[in-house]
Amino acid sequence: MHRLSWLLALAAAGLALWVLITDPAIDPLSGGKRMLSEAPSPYSAWAMGALMGLALGWLTTLDWSKLQGWLGLQRRRFGLLILGGLLATAFLLMR
């Protein structure tokens, strides 16, 4: 089941990229094709949804039972990372 969901997510992402790249639509005023940056927002939202589907497909392949043990081993690094982030935030806000 995981492989099928991954395959469907990959196919949806490929289709999303194909729609974004090949069909930017025709501008009614000038008659020329629009740039990719001027694509309608539903295309962009659909592509983001497809990328989120890919991320969810990848997350289903992880073995979540091993995550707790790994987090326990990395507790000190996460603490230092959080402390560094708080100090950097305070430094940037005081500036």
Backbone as CSV, one residue per row, in Angstrom:
resi,resn,N_x,N_y,N_z,CA_x,CA_y,CA_z,C_x,C_y,C_z
1,MET,0.816,-1.191,0.000,0.000,0.000,0.000,0.860,1.255,0.000
2,HIS,2.000,1.195,0.730,2.871,2.365,0.780,3.468,2.656,-0.592
3,ARG,3.826,1.613,-1.306,4.419,1.822,-2.634,3.400,2.402,-3.597
4,LEU,2.163,1.974,-3.487,1.121,2.505,-4.364,0.848,3.975,-4.067
5,SER,0.799,4.353,-2.782,0.569,5.757,-2.448,1.752,6.612,-2.895
6,TRP,2.957,6.080,-2.783,4.132,6.811,-3.246,4.092,6.983,-4.763
7,LEU,3.702,5.956,-5.481,3.620,6.035,-6.931,2.551,7.030,-7.370
8,LEU,1.412,7.035,-6.714,0.352,7.988,-7.049,0.773,9.418,-6.737
9,ALA,1.461,9.628,-5.630,1.935,10.964,-5.299,2.966,11.450,-6.307
10,LEU,3.853,10.574,-6.750,4.846,10.932,-7.742,4.194,11.252,-9.083
11,ALA,3.188,10.487,-9.454,2.468,10.755,-10.695,1.728,12.090,-10.621
12,ALA,1.133,12.398,-9.483,0.439,13.678,-9.319,1.414,14.848,-9.388
13,ALA,2.595,14.699,-8.799,3.592,15.768,-8.858,4.080,15.976,-10.287
14,GLY,4.299,14.899,-11.011,4.695,15.019,-12.412,3.629,15.699,-13.250
15,LEU,2.380,15.339,-13.018,1.284,15.978,-13.742,1.171,17.450,-13.379
16,ALA,1.397,17.788,-12.117,1.345,19.184,-11.689,2.429,20.002,-12.378
17,LEU,3.633,19.463,-12.445,4.700,20.172,-13.138,4.415,20.299,-14.622
18,TRP,3.839,19.274,-15.211,3.489,19.332,-16.631,2.452,20.425,-16.892
19,VAL,1.450,20.533,-16.033,0.426,21.568,-16.204,1.028,22.952,-16.040
20,LEU,1.916,23.114,-15.051,2.518,24.424,-14.830,3.438,24.850,-15.968
21,ILE,4.159,23.912,-16.532,5.150,24.270,-17.542,4.536,24.388,-18.931
22,THR,3.622,23.518,-19.290,3.143,23.495,-20.666,1.903,24.323,-20.927
23,ASP,1.154,24.691,-19.909,-0.095,25.397,-20.165,-0.207,26.675,-19.339
24,PRO,0.588,27.703,-19.680,0.463,28.931,-18.926,-0.746,29.758,-19.333
25,ALA,-1.509,29.314,-20.298,-2.720,29.966,-20.797,-2.360,31.145,-21.698
26,ILE,-3.332,31.574,-22.457,-3.120,32.667,-23.405,-3.672,33.946,-22.802
27,ASP,-2.883,34.995,-22.899,-3.303,36.282,-22.379,-4.358,36.858,-23.321
28,PRO,-5.567,37.172,-22.824,-6.620,37.653,-23.714,-6.342,39.034,-24.294
29,LEU,-5.527,39.839,-23.653,-5.279,41.193,-24.142,-4.243,41.225,-25.260
30,SER,-3.110,40.573,-25.068,-2.054,40.633,-26.078,-2.082,39.444,-27.032
31,GLY,-2.753,38.375,-26.672,-2.814,37.196,-27.526,-1.619,36.282,-27.378
32,GLY,-0.610,36.707,-26.635,0.574,35.885,-26.436,0.437,34.996,-25.213
33,LYS,1.399,34.116,-25.074,1.375,33.232,-23.907,1.878,33.968,-22.677
34,ARG,1.313,33.607,-21.537,1.742,34.190,-20.273,3.021,33.528,-19.798
35,MET,3.722,34.230,-18.947,4.914,33.672,-18.322,4.481,32.713,-17.217
36,LEU,5.387,31.848,-16.795,5.078,30.890,-15.742,4.774,31.601,-14.425
37,SER,5.428,32.749,-14.198,5.174,33.475,-12.959,3.787,34.116,-12.951
38,GLU,3.166,34.260,-14.112,1.833,34.846,-14.203,0.741,33.786,-14.313
39,ALA,1.080,32.551,-14.048,0.102,31.471,-14.118,-0.992,31.702,-13.083
40,PRO,-2.206,31.286,-13.386,-3.286,31.481,-12.412,-2.984,30.791,-11.088
41,SER,-3.487,31.366,-10.021,-3.173,30.833,-8.687,-3.686,29.418,-8.451
42,PRO,-4.798,28.965,-9.080,-5.168,27.558,-8.840,-4.102,26.569,-9.309
43,TYR,-3.356,26.908,-10.364,-2.278,26.020,-10.796,-1.211,25.919,-9.713
44,SER,-0.847,27.047,-9.129,0.176,27.043,-8.088,-0.308,26.285,-6.865
45,ALA,-1.560,26.488,-6.485,-2.107,25.790,-5.327,-2.168,24.293,-5.590
46,TRP,-2.491,23.912,-6.819,-2.560,22.495,-7.154,-1.171,21.868,-7.100
47,ALA,-0.168,22.605,-7.568,1.205,22.098,-7.521,1.674,21.964,-6.075
48,MET,1.328,22.927,-5.228,1.696,22.821,-3.813,1.008,21.622,-3.162
49,GLY,-0.229,21.372,-3.531,-0.937,20.204,-3.010,-0.277,18.911,-3.446
50,ALA,0.193,18.877,-4.680,0.879,17.679,-5.160,2.200,17.474,-4.419
51,LEU,2.921,18.561,-4.150,4.167,18.442,-3.393,3.902,18.015,-1.955
52,MET,2.809,18.492,-1.376,2.453,18.041,-0.034,2.086,16.561,-0.053
53,GLY,1.449,16.108,-1.122,1.152,14.691,-1.259,2.420,13.857,-1.345
54,LEU,3.429,14.378,-2.049,4.720,13.689,-2.101,5.348,13.600,-0.717
55,ALA,5.279,14.697,0.028,5.843,14.691,1.382,5.099,13.700,2.269
56,LEU,3.782,13.655,2.157,3.015,12.694,2.954,3.317,11.259,2.528
57,GLY,3.513,11.045,1.233,3.894,9.717,0.758,5.239,9.287,1.309
58,TRP,6.178,10.240,1.425,7.473,9.927,1.993,7.345,9.651,3.485
59,LEU,6.494,10.416,4.186,6.336,10.220,5.624,5.722,8.865,5.961
60,THR,4.933,8.299,5.046,4.342,6.987,5.323,5.382,5.879,5.272
61,THR,6.528,6.129,4.652,7.553,5.093,4.542,8.464,5.032,5.769
62,LEU,8.382,6.016,6.650,9.253,6.043,7.824,8.786,5.043,8.879
63,ASP,9.738,4.515,9.622,9.425,3.624,10.737,9.363,4.473,12.002
64,TRP,8.163,4.808,12.428,7.968,5.751,13.521,8.324,5.161,14.885
65,SER,8.428,3.845,14.996,8.769,3.250,16.285,10.223,3.536,16.667
66,LYS,11.090,3.742,15.706,12.498,4.026,15.977,12.753,5.505,16.243
67,LEU,11.766,6.361,15.975,11.964,7.797,16.109,12.182,8.209,17.567
68,GLN,11.472,7.605,18.496,11.594,7.974,19.907,13.006,7.691,20.432
69,GLY,13.579,6.566,20.083,14.935,6.248,20.508,15.956,7.188,19.898
70,TRP,15.755,7.559,18.640,16.680,8.473,17.974,16.604,9.865,18.593
71,LEU,15.385,10.320,18.924,15.239,11.626,19.566,15.884,11.632,20.941
72,GLY,15.802,10.518,21.653,16.454,10.424,22.963,17.962,10.564,22.855
73,LEU,18.543,9.994,21.803,19.987,10.102,21.600,20.398,11.510,21.184
74,GLN,19.509,12.229,20.501,19.830,13.557,19.983,19.313,14.684,20.878
75,ARG,18.929,14.376,22.110,18.308,15.365,23.000,19.214,16.569,23.238
76,ARG,20.504,16.339,23.451,21.420,17.457,23.721,21.555,18.353,22.497
77,ARG,21.651,17.764,21.316,21.754,18.572,20.092,20.503,19.406,19.868
78,PHE,19.336,18.807,20.108,18.101,19.566,19.940,18.020,20.705,20.948
79,GLY,18.477,20.463,22.183,18.494,21.521,23.190,19.388,22.676,22.778
80,LEU,20.585,22.358,22.271,21.491,23.410,21.803,20.922,24.134,20.585
81,LEU,20.253,23.411,19.711,19.640,24.028,18.542,18.535,24.997,18.941
82,ILE,17.713,24.604,19.895,16.633,25.477,20.367,17.212,26.701,21.080
83,LEU,18.226,26.487,21.911,18.861,27.600,22.609,19.491,28.580,21.615
84,GLY,20.167,28.062,20.614,20.761,28.919,19.587,19.707,29.695,18.815
85,GLY,18.582,29.047,18.515,17.505,29.737,17.822,16.901,30.854,18.651
86,LEU,16.733,30.598,19.958,16.210,31.640,20.846,17.171,32.822,20.962
87,LEU,18.458,32.537,21.086,19.442,33.608,21.175,19.545,34.398,19.865
88,ALA,19.479,33.701,18.738,19.515,34.399,17.450,18.276,35.266,17.270
89,THR,17.116,34.774,17.704,15.896,35.565,17.620,15.994,36.808,18.490
90,ALA,16.496,36.655,19.716,16.651,37.803,20.604,17.662,38.799,20.019
91,PHE,18.741,38.300,19.428,19.731,39.183,18.823,19.131,39.965,17.657
92,LEU,18.362,39.302,16.825,17.774,39.979,15.677,16.698,40.975,16.067
93,LEU,15.960,40.679,17.149,14.922,41.595,17.589,15.496,42.823,18.293
94,MET,16.652,42.683,18.939,17.275,43.810,19.622,17.997,44.733,18.661
95,ARG,18.293,44.255,17.520,19.059,45.021,16.550,18.324,46.159,16.026
